[in-house]
């Protein structure tokens, strides 16, 4: 199906893909303010989807041993050490702020009292920014637009999934993604499956089809990764940002939730505590196929001008 917003702007991706009366669009809201960096999401994703390990390499990047999303890492937990000034040095404060972490309960149902956080002198002058990154399942997915075989397809839930048995490994989708998410799997075909095939998060399509939550959201102990209907998640995220602003955390902002952004909004969006670049996100992502209509129009105009010139040249030579 095609329409005015087929390549950019707000649209229901499942309806645009031709589904009749699809279910509400599903997605992720990742609240990085309560991520503890436990990597339960990474492990759950690998176990459920049989994603191979990516080397167990020591990268020298804090506690981050995966580095980024790739064909062998569909969930990536970033650990960002950020030095923040304290009172008297300008901005910032060591005053504890309640971020709304879920309460811990003992086996008998009583809330567990955590130990005191200590004095100001005991606290470090830096903070951790932790975030679990994933495929954004864009409203306008360039990877899907450029796929020549139809291996990438839009599901009835509005997500984007790779069909491994159809992918020919051409790699067109890799540079098309504005987030650098999708990659072809590398390695020895004798020890790895789907080598050479494009791989990325499927939002656990098989689990959704069975009425279950994605493995990463199921495993997250703090509910930093929230799964549900995208419209409801956006409302919940706006309320969360407002609550953090009331608590004085003015850096809190949402990323990927705007249907009018360069990719039409994403199916996986984030609450961040700093600029997107700090987390490795592009500040203003744009679907790489957005300008195709303008390019086609320009090419058509140029072709028409050449044809007109050729016709005039031919007519001018007649006696």
Secondary structure, DSSP 4 states (H G I P E B T S, - for coil): ---TTSSSSS--HHHHTT-SSPPPPEEEEEEGGG-----HHHHHHHHHHTPPP------SBTTBSS-S-BTTBSSEEEEEEEE---TTSSS---S-----PPPPB-TTSPBPPPPP---GGGS-SEEEEEEEE----BSS-HHHHH-SSS-EEE-TTS-EEE-TTT-----HHHHH-TT---EE--S-TTTSSSTTSEE-----HHHHHTT---HHHHH-SS--EEEEEHHHHHHHHHHHHHHHHHTT-TT-EEES--TTSBTS-BSEEEEESS-GGGGT--TT-B-TTTTHHHHHHHHHHHHHHHHHHHHHHHHHT--
